Amino acid sequence: MVKSIGIYGGSFDPIHFGHMNLAIEMLEKAGLNEVWFCPANVNPQKLDELPISAEDRLSMLLLGLEGMPGCLILNTEILRPSPSYTIDTIKELLAAEAKKPEGVQFFLILGEDSLEGFPKWKSVDEIVQLVPLLIGCRSYVEKIPTSDPLLRAAIDKGRVLTRRMDISSSEIRQRISQKRCCRHLLPQKVLDYIHRHELYLKLSL
């Protein structure tokens, strides 16, 4: 039987309920067996932002995903010193799985907030040829941000209706720097870690 695995990349700086909700909905609605969270060390889409250390973000991911069956962590990108490109990760995964006897179908998970910039990703045409997309969307009628027929078809086919949670990591970082409550935005264990290690207090947001 072929295992279905969704690859969910991002900075996760920090992980929050929006990330977790999208993963759970993809497991349930798209029929995935697993979702692999793939934190980036250097996100090429956010080169002007300096995230906290890879170690801290990985620790928060581990805490946030506790008790979430089917949600695992892929550390391929966070170990890279250079910018992490999705196409490289996909090729590495496909090459590794090709050597195994059991079948695996990978999918690329995107949040709705990532969709606008997706057509500008490195080797995006090759990405959609190698793996199907799964995109969390509020509706099927929202504008597709490209005129490329290959990309439009892949995006349209990959839409999955999910609940919209208006939470962002940047909002959380700002609220923490202002010493405002964030208990409604991310798991308590993650928030405790942030406070214990005094993260985000002096960052430029």
KENUSE-57480 format. One record per residue: x, y, z of N, C-alpha, C in turn; residue number from 1. Coordinates in nm, 3 decimals, decimal comma, padded with zeros to 5 digits, always signed. Atoms other than C-alpha are relative to their C-alpha. Layout:
<sites>
     n_X     n_Y     n_Z    ca_X    ca_Y    ca_Z     c_X     c_Y     c_Z num
       X       Y       Z       X       Y       Z       X       Y       Z NUM
...
</sites>
This chain:
<sites>
     n_X     n_Y     n_Z    ca_X    ca_Y    ca_Z     c_X     c_Y     c_Z num
 +00,085 -00,120 +00,000 +00,000 +00,000 +00,000 +00,088 +00,125 +00,000   1
 -00,078 -00,123 +00,010 +00,134 +00,344 -00,094 -00,034 +00,092 +00,118   2
 +00,017 -00,094 -00,110 +00,187 +00,579 +00,201 -00,002 +00,142 -00,055   3
 +00,011 -00,139 +00,042 +00,078 +00,941 +00,151 +00,058 +00,092 +00,106   4
 -00,071 -00,086 -00,095 +00,305 +01,200 +00,313 -00,001 +00,144 -00,051   5
 -00,002 -00,141 +00,034 +00,263 +01,577 +00,312 +00,123 +00,068 +00,058   6
 -00,117 -00,076 -00,044 +00,574 +01,796 +00,331 -00,044 +00,144 +00,026   7
 +00,046 -00,132 -00,042 +00,503 +02,117 +00,521 +00,121 +00,082 +00,046   8
 -00,118 -00,079 -00,030 +00,789 +02,366 +00,510 -00,033 +00,137 +00,056   9
 +00,018 -00,134 -00,054 +00,836 +02,699 +00,684 +00,107 +00,031 +00,103  10
 -00,095 -00,039 -00,105 +01,035 +02,890 +00,943 -00,046 -00,049 +00,137  11
 +00,058 +00,041 -00,128 +00,797 +02,797 +01,228 +00,069 +00,077 +00,114  12
 -00,075 -00,092 -00,087 +00,926 +03,097 +01,422 -00,093 +00,094 +00,075  13
 +00,009 +00,139 -00,046 +00,738 +02,997 +01,636 -00,118 -00,074 -00,065  14
 +00,117 +00,078 +00,039 +00,494 +02,714 +01,558 -00,121 +00,052 +00,076  15
 +00,121 -00,047 -00,066 +00,134 +02,812 +01,636 -00,120 -00,085 -00,043  16
 +00,119 +00,080 +00,025 -00,222 +02,681 +01,622 -00,040 -00,001 -00,148  17
 +00,030 -00,001 +00,142 -00,260 +02,786 +01,258 +00,075 -00,108 -00,075  18
 -00,079 +00,108 +00,060 +00,025 +02,556 +01,153 -00,058 -00,137 +00,035  19
 +00,047 +00,130 -00,049 -00,112 +02,273 +01,364 -00,135 -00,035 -00,061  20
 +00,131 +00,024 +00,058 -00,467 +02,313 +01,236 +00,009 -00,043 -00,146  21
 -00,015 +00,036 +00,141 -00,356 +02,301 +00,872 +00,049 -00,144 -00,014  22
 -00,052 +00,137 +00,006 -00,160 +01,980 +00,936 -00,109 -00,102 +00,030  23
 +00,107 +00,094 -00,037 -00,454 +01,809 +01,108 -00,106 -00,007 -00,109  24
 +00,102 +00,001 +00,105 -00,699 +01,914 +00,838 +00,049 -00,073 -00,124  25
 -00,054 +00,073 +00,115 -00,468 +01,779 +00,567 +00,002 -00,151 +00,027  26
 +00,006 +00,142 -00,035 -00,442 +01,448 +00,751 -00,141 -00,054 -00,017  27
 +00,138 +00,048 +00,000 -00,818 +01,424 +00,778 -00,069 +00,017 -00,136  28
 +00,076 -00,028 +00,122 -00,948 +01,584 +00,458 +00,070 -00,048 -00,127  29
 -00,074 +00,045 +00,119 -00,671 +01,491 +00,212 +00,041 -00,146 +00,010  30
 -00,029 +00,142 -00,015 -00,631 +01,141 +00,351 +00,148 -00,033 +00,012  31
 -00,143 +00,027 -00,017 -00,261 +01,175 +00,432 +00,023 -00,096 +00,116  32
 -00,042 +00,085 -00,111 -00,092 +00,914 +00,648 +00,085 +00,077 +00,100  33
 -00,088 -00,079 -00,085 +00,163 +01,161 +00,781 +00,020 +00,140 -00,057  34
 -00,046 -00,134 +00,040 +00,261 +01,528 +00,772 +00,138 +00,019 +00,060  35
 -00,137 -00,024 -00,045 +00,632 +01,603 +00,790 +00,026 +00,151 +00,002  36
 -00,038 -00,140 -00,014 +00,710 +01,950 +00,925 +00,148 +00,014 -00,034  37
 -00,137 -00,015 +00,050 +01,025 +02,071 +00,751 +00,049 +00,143 +00,025  38
 -00,045 -00,137 -00,031 +01,171 +02,379 +00,926 +00,124 +00,038 -00,080  39
 -00,114 -00,049 +00,078 +01,410 +02,588 +00,718 +00,101 +00,068 +00,092  40
 -00,104 -00,073 -00,071 +01,741 +02,710 +00,853 +00,005 +00,144 -00,050  41
 +00,003 -00,131 +00,065 +01,754 +02,999 +00,605 -00,111 -00,003 -00,104  42
 +00,113 -00,001 +00,091 +01,420 +03,068 +00,435 +00,027 +00,100 -00,113  43
 -00,029 -00,092 +00,109 +01,487 +03,214 +00,086 -00,109 +00,103 -00,025  44
 +00,108 -00,097 +00,014 +01,148 +03,389 +00,098 +00,006 +00,108 +00,108  45
 -00,005 -00,093 -00,113 +01,245 +03,570 +00,420 +00,145 +00,033 +00,036  46
 -00,141 -00,027 -00,024 +01,611 +03,661 +00,378 +00,022 +00,128 +00,080  47
 -00,013 -00,124 -00,075 +01,545 +04,002 +00,534 -00,040 -00,016 +00,146  48
 +00,038 +00,028 -00,137 +01,420 +03,838 +00,853 +00,103 -00,095 +00,061  49
 -00,095 +00,086 -00,069 +01,657 +03,683 +01,105 -00,074 -00,080 +00,107  50
 +00,070 +00,080 -00,099 +01,484 +03,394 +01,284 +00,090 -00,032 +00,119  51
 -00,081 +00,046 -00,113 +01,594 +03,272 +01,623 +00,070 -00,129 -00,041  52
 -00,086 +00,112 +00,037 +01,830 +02,976 +01,632 -00,081 -00,121 -00,047  53
 +00,062 +00,124 +00,047 +01,751 +02,652 +01,454 -00,030 -00,092 +00,117  54
 +00,019 +00,086 -00,117 +01,790 +02,473 +01,786 -00,127 +00,037 +00,076  55
 +00,121 -00,043 -00,071 +01,520 +02,683 +01,953 -00,126 -00,031 -00,079  56
 +00,119 +00,026 +00,081 +01,277 +02,652 +01,663 -00,031 -00,149 -00,007  57
 +00,020 +00,144 +00,001 +01,331 +02,277 +01,649 -00,056 -00,048 +00,134  58
 +00,051 +00,036 -00,133 +01,274 +02,248 +02,025 -00,147 +00,037 +00,014  59
 +00,140 -00,041 -00,007 +00,949 +02,443 +01,996 -00,089 -00,087 -00,087  60
 +00,076 +00,091 +00,086 +00,835 +02,224 +01,708 -00,026 -00,132 +00,072  61
 +00,015 +00,126 -00,074 +00,896 +01,913 +01,917 -00,107 +00,013 +00,108  62
 +00,099 -00,023 -00,104 +00,691 +02,061 +02,201 -00,139 +00,017 -00,059  63
 +00,130 -00,027 +00,060 +00,413 +02,182 +01,973 -00,067 -00,122 -00,060  64
 +00,055 +00,117 +00,068 +00,371 +01,849 +01,797 -00,022 -00,118 +00,094  65
 +00,026 +00,108 -00,096 +00,353 +01,641 +02,115 -00,149 -00,033 +00,001  66
 +00,139 +00,043 -00,004 +00,033 +01,437 +02,113 -00,075 +00,022 -00,129  67
 +00,064 -00,016 +00,130 -00,036 +01,500 +01,743 +00,038 -00,119 -00,089  68
 -00,032 +00,119 +00,079 -00,045 +01,156 +01,575 +00,014 +00,033 -00,148  69
 -00,019 -00,020 +00,143 +00,089 +01,151 +01,221 +00,082 +00,122 -00,035  70
 -00,080 -00,120 +00,025 +00,287 +01,475 +01,260 +00,143 -00,023 +00,045  71
 -00,141 +00,027 -00,027 +00,664 +01,429 +01,237 +00,084 +00,119 -00,045  72
 -00,091 -00,108 +00,038 +00,968 +01,651 +01,185 +00,108 -00,053 -00,093  73
 -00,106 +00,031 +00,096 +01,201 +01,636 +00,885 +00,107 +00,108 +00,016  74
 -00,103 -00,099 -00,031 +01,533 +01,803 +00,969 +00,095 +00,028 -00,116  75
 -00,086 -00,017 +00,118 +01,678 +01,806 +00,615 +00,042 +00,145 -00,020  76
 -00,029 -00,140 +00,034 +01,653 +02,182 +00,562 +00,065 +00,076 +00,114  77
 -00,051 -00,078 -00,113 +01,732 +02,303 +00,911 +00,148 -00,027 +00,025  78
 -00,143 +00,032 -00,013 +02,074 +02,135 +00,891 +00,083 +00,067 -00,108  79
 -00,074 -00,067 +00,107 +02,166 +02,327 +00,576 +00,044 +00,140 +00,043  80
 -00,044 -00,135 -00,034 +02,380 +02,638 +00,631 -00,046 +00,104 -00,102  81
 +00,041 -00,091 +00,108 +02,261 +02,787 +00,300 -00,152 +00,007 -00,009  82
 +00,145 -00,007 +00,017 +01,910 +02,894 +00,194 -00,060 -00,134 -00,042  83
 +00,065 +00,129 +00,023 +01,667 +02,600 +00,183 -00,101 +00,014 -00,112  84
 +00,092 -00,004 +00,113 +01,496 +02,547 -00,151 -00,081 -00,129 -00,004  85
 +00,091 +00,114 -00,002 +01,194 +02,319 -00,167 +00,034 -00,101 -00,107  86
 -00,031 +00,093 +00,108 +01,298 +02,170 -00,500 +00,112 -00,095 +00,039  87
 -00,112 +00,086 -00,043 +01,622 +02,039 -00,345 -00,048 -00,105 +00,099  88
 +00,053 +00,094 -00,100 +01,437 +01,881 -00,053 -00,084 -00,108 -00,067  89
 +00,085 +00,098 +00,069 +01,184 +01,714 -00,282 +00,084 -00,101 -00,076  90
 -00,086 +00,091 +00,077 +01,455 +01,569 -00,504 +00,073 -00,097 +00,093  91
 -00,068 +00,086 -00,096 +01,643 +01,435 -00,201 -00,095 -00,108 +00,053  92
 +00,098 +00,095 -00,052 +01,328 +01,272 -00,063 -00,036 -00,106 -00,104  93
 +00,037 +00,094 +00,106 +01,231 +01,115 -00,395 +00,114 -00,097 -00,028  94
 -00,115 +00,088 +00,024 +01,583 +00,978 -00,445 +00,015 -00,102 +00,111  95
 -00,013 +00,091 -00,114 +01,590 +00,828 -00,095 -00,110 -00,105 +00,001  96
 +00,112 +00,094 -00,003 +01,244 +00,672 -00,121 +00,004 -00,097 -00,116  97
 -00,008 +00,089 +00,117 +01,320 +00,524 -00,464 +00,080 -00,126 +00,031  98
 -00,083 +00,115 -00,037 +01,565 +00,288 -00,292 -00,072 -00,096 +00,093  99
 +00,074 +00,082 -00,095 +01,300 +00,148 -00,058 -00,107 -00,082 -00,071 100
 +00,099 +00,086 +00,067 +01,063 -00,138 -00,144 -00,143 +00,052 +00,009 101
 +00,138 -00,047 -00,016 +00,747 +00,026 -00,007 -00,020 +00,132 -00,075 102
 +00,029 -00,120 +00,078 +00,577 +00,299 -00,208 -00,038 +00,119 +00,086 103
 +00,035 -00,124 -00,069 +00,545 +00,661 -00,095 -00,041 +00,104 -00,103 104
 +00,041 -00,114 +00,082 +00,353 +00,948 -00,252 +00,015 +00,126 +00,084 105
 -00,018 -00,126 -00,071 +00,475 +01,288 -00,140 -00,093 +00,107 -00,057 106
 +00,078 -00,118 +00,036 +00,259 +01,601 -00,146 +00,069 +00,121 +00,063 107
 -00,053 -00,124 -00,057 +00,365 +01,962 -00,088 -00,116 +00,080 +00,058 108
 +00,105 -00,075 -00,069 +00,148 +02,141 +00,168 +00,034 +00,149 +00,002 109
 -00,016 -00,145 -00,004 +00,101 +02,516 +00,135 -00,117 +00,061 +00,076 110
 +00,106 -00,079 -00,059 -00,093 +02,755 +00,352 -00,045 +00,105 -00,099 111
 +00,054 -00,100 +00,092 -00,309 +03,013 +00,182 +00,090 +00,124 -00,007 112
 -00,086 -00,117 -00,003 -00,065 +03,285 +00,288 +00,126 -00,018 -00,084 113
 -00,119 +00,027 +00,082 +00,215 +03,115 +00,091 -00,031 -00,003 -00,149 114
 +00,039 +00,022 +00,139 +00,017 +03,085 -00,230 +00,041 +00,115 -00,092 115
 -00,029 -00,115 +00,085 +00,075 +03,438 -00,359 +00,145 +00,001 -00,050 116
 -00,140 +00,000 +00,039 +00,452 +03,401 -00,361 +00,048 -00,128 -00,065 117
 -00,041 +00,132 +00,050 +00,457 +03,038 -00,476 +00,049 +00,002 -00,144 118
 -00,048 -00,001 +00,139 +00,490 +03,113 -00,852 +00,143 +00,052 -00,015 119
 -00,135 -00,055 +00,008 +00,821 +03,288 -00,774 +00,105 -00,092 +00,062 120
 -00,095 +00,092 -00,062 +00,977 +02,990 -00,598 +00,098 -00,055 -00,104 121
 -00,100 +00,061 +00,087 +01,292 +02,836 -00,743 -00,054 -00,129 -00,062 122
 +00,038 +00,122 +00,074 +01,212 +02,573 -01,011 -00,144 -00,042 +00,029 123
 +00,138 +00,032 -00,039 +00,840 +02,597 -00,935 -00,067 -00,093 -00,101 124
 +00,059 +00,090 +00,100 +00,745 +02,429 -01,266 +00,041 -00,144 +00,025 125
 -00,048 +00,135 -00,028 +00,958 +02,131 -01,173 -00,062 -00,056 +00,127 126
 +00,063 +00,043 -00,125 +00,811 +02,118 -00,824 -00,136 -00,063 -00,028 127
 +00,137 +00,050 +00,023 +00,455 +02,074 -00,952 -00,001 -00,121 -00,093 128
 -00,009 +00,121 +00,080 +00,571 +01,808 -01,197 +00,043 -00,120 +00,084 129
 -00,051 +00,108 -00,084 +00,737 +01,607 -00,920 -00,098 -00,042 +00,108 130
 +00,092 +00,032 -00,110 +00,476 +01,628 -00,643 -00,129 +00,079 -00,013 131
 +00,127 -00,074 -00,001 +00,107 +01,721 -00,619 -00,002 +00,101 +00,115 132
 +00,016 -00,101 -00,104 +00,011 +02,028 -00,417 -00,122 -00,029 +00,085 133
 +00,115 -00,004 -00,089 -00,221 +02,046 -00,118 -00,001 +00,139 +00,063 134
 +00,003 -00,140 -00,041 -00,326 +02,404 -00,046 -00,122 +00,025 +00,087 135
 +00,110 -00,033 -00,088 -00,535 +02,505 +00,252 -00,066 +00,130 -00,044 136
 +00,071 -00,118 +00,050 -00,800 +02,748 +00,120 -00,136 +00,013 +00,067 137
 +00,134 -00,024 -00,056 -01,118 +02,908 +00,251 -00,109 -00,027 -00,102 138
 +00,100 +00,026 +00,103 -01,295 +02,863 -00,084 +00,070 -00,043 -00,127 139
 -00,054 +00,045 +00,128 -01,250 +02,722 -00,432 +00,000 +00,112 -00,105 140
 +00,017 -00,105 +00,101 -01,318 +03,055 -00,603 +00,102 +00,112 +00,013 141
 -00,099 -00,105 -00,018 -01,023 +03,258 -00,481 +00,095 +00,006 -00,119 142
 -00,084 -00,025 +00,116 -00,792 +03,407 -00,741 +00,129 -00,081 +00,005 143
 -00,126 +00,072 +00,012 -00,500 +03,195 -00,861 +00,106 +00,099 -00,047 144
 -00,095 -00,109 +00,026 -00,188 +03,419 -00,858 +00,101 -00,028 -00,111 145
 -00,090 +00,025 +00,112 -00,041 +03,311 -01,193 -00,081 -00,022 -00,126 146
 +00,064 +00,028 +00,129 -00,127 +03,292 -01,562 +00,058 -00,124 -00,065 147
 -00,063 +00,120 +00,054 +00,097 +02,989 -01,621 -00,099 -00,117 +00,007 148
 +00,102 +00,105 +00,000 -00,138 +02,704 -01,726 +00,038 -00,121 +00,084 149
 -00,044 +00,114 -00,080 +00,071 +02,432 -01,559 -00,018 +00,027 +00,148 150
 +00,015 -00,037 -00,140 +00,079 +02,615 -01,228 -00,146 +00,016 +00,039 151
 +00,142 -00,019 -00,029 -00,287 +02,713 -01,246 -00,070 -00,133 +00,020 152
 +00,062 +00,132 -00,010 -00,389 +02,352 -01,301 +00,041 -00,070 +00,129 153
 -00,048 +00,065 -00,121 -00,171 +02,226 -01,015 -00,060 +00,064 +00,125 154
 +00,058 -00,071 -00,114 -00,299 +02,493 -00,776 -00,149 -00,030 +00,012 155
 +00,144 +00,024 -00,002 -00,662 +02,444 -00,873 -00,032 -00,142 +00,048 156
 +00,022 +00,140 -00,038 -00,639 +02,066 -00,833 +00,035 -00,025 +00,146 157
 -00,049 +00,027 -00,135 -00,461 +02,092 -00,499 -00,074 +00,070 +00,111 158
 +00,070 -00,074 -00,104 -00,708 +02,312 -00,315 -00,078 -00,092 +00,094 159
 +00,073 +00,074 -00,103 -00,845 +02,173 +00,011 -00,067 +00,103 +00,090 160
 +00,071 -00,095 -00,085 -01,113 +02,361 +00,203 +00,038 -00,021 +00,145 161
 -00,040 +00,007 -00,140 -00,982 +02,437 +00,552 -00,050 +00,124 +00,073 162
 +00,039 -00,115 -00,081 -01,076 +02,664 +00,837 +00,111 +00,105 -00,002 163
 -00,096 -00,110 -00,001 -00,909 +03,003 +00,833 +00,030 +00,040 +00,144 164
 -00,041 -00,046 -00,132 -00,712 +03,082 +01,146 +00,095 +00,118 -00,021 165
 -00,080 -00,121 +00,024 -00,582 +03,439 +01,134 +00,105 +00,017 +00,109 166
 -00,112 -00,003 -00,094 -00,265 +03,373 +01,328 +00,128 +00,003 -00,082 167
 -00,128 -00,001 +00,068 +00,086 +03,458 +01,217 +00,113 +00,000 +00,103 168
 -00,116 +00,002 -00,089 +00,427 +03,398 +01,370 +00,048 +00,142 +00,028 169
 -00,045 -00,139 -00,021 +00,513 +03,766 +01,319 -00,088 +00,071 +00,102 170
 +00,090 -00,059 -00,101 +00,205 +03,867 +01,520 +00,038 -00,048 +00,139 171
 -00,038 +00,056 -00,130 +00,311 +03,634 +01,801 +00,129 +00,063 +00,049 172
 -00,127 -00,061 -00,040 +00,665 +03,771 +01,802 -00,021 +00,143 +00,049 173
 +00,028 -00,138 -00,039 +00,530 +04,125 +01,820 -00,069 +00,006 +00,135 174
 +00,074 +00,000 -00,127 +00,288 +04,045 +02,102 +00,092 -00,036 +00,117 175
 -00,093 +00,038 -00,107 +00,562 +03,874 +02,303 +00,095 +00,115 +00,033 176
 -00,091 -00,114 -00,024 +00,795 +04,172 +02,257 -00,069 +00,111 +00,078 177
 +00,079 -00,101 -00,071 +00,512 +04,388 +02,394 -00,057 -00,053 +00,131 178
 +00,045 +00,064 -00,124 +00,449 +04,144 +02,681 -00,152 -00,013 +00,005 179
 +00,144 +00,021 +00,008 +00,093 +04,077 +02,565 -00,032 -00,149 +00,001 180
 +00,041 +00,140 -00,012 -00,102 +03,754 +02,614 +00,001 -00,070 -00,136 181
 -00,003 +00,080 +00,124 -00,046 +03,481 +02,352 -00,054 -00,141 +00,023 182
 +00,044 +00,136 -00,033 -00,208 +03,180 +02,521 -00,103 -00,053 -00,099 183
 +00,102 +00,041 +00,095 -00,482 +03,176 +02,256 +00,058 -00,026 -00,139 184
 -00,061 +00,006 +00,133 -00,232 +03,160 +01,968 +00,093 -00,120 -00,021 185
 -00,096 +00,110 +00,013 +00,008 +02,873 +02,042 -00,004 -00,086 +00,125 186
 +00,007 +00,090 -00,115 +00,049 +02,573 +02,273 +00,072 +00,056 +00,123 187
 -00,057 -00,052 -00,124 +00,124 +02,648 +02,636 +00,145 -00,044 +00,018 188
 -00,138 +00,048 -00,015 +00,439 +02,433 +02,630 +00,097 +00,083 -00,085 189
 -00,084 -00,083 +00,086 +00,575 +02,639 +02,342 +00,016 +00,139 +00,061 190
 -00,006 -00,132 -00,063 +00,487 +02,964 +02,517 +00,090 -00,002 +00,123 191
 -00,087 +00,012 -00,117 +00,655 +02,842 +02,835 +00,147 -00,003 -00,041 192
 -00,138 +00,007 +00,050 +00,969 +02,762 +02,635 +00,049 +00,140 -00,041 193
 -00,035 -00,136 +00,044 +00,966 +03,111 +02,482 +00,033 +00,089 +00,120 194
 -00,022 -00,083 -00,118 +00,936 +03,276 +02,823 +00,125 -00,045 +00,076 195
 -00,115 +00,053 -00,075 +01,194 +03,047 +02,983 +00,133 +00,040 -00,064 196
 -00,123 -00,034 +00,071 +01,453 +03,125 +02,715 +00,004 +00,147 -00,045 197
 +00,007 -00,145 +00,028 +01,348 +03,491 +02,682 +00,016 +00,029 -00,150 198
 -00,006 -00,018 +00,145 +01,293 +03,465 +02,308 -00,090 +00,116 -00,044 199
 +00,078 -00,103 +00,069 +01,163 +03,747 +02,086 -00,011 +00,133 +00,076 200
 +00,016 -00,123 -00,079 +01,200 +04,015 +02,354 +00,074 +00,119 -00,061 201
 -00,083 -00,110 +00,051 +01,467 +04,217 +02,173 +00,017 -00,005 -00,151 202
 -00,013 +00,010 +00,145 +01,412 +04,123 +01,812 -00,059 +00,121 -00,069 203
 +00,059 -00,103 +00,086 +01,347 +04,380 +01,542 -00,110 -00,066 -00,080 204
 +00,115 +00,070 +00,060 +00,999 +04,291 +01,416 -00,051 +00,073 -00,121 205
</sites>
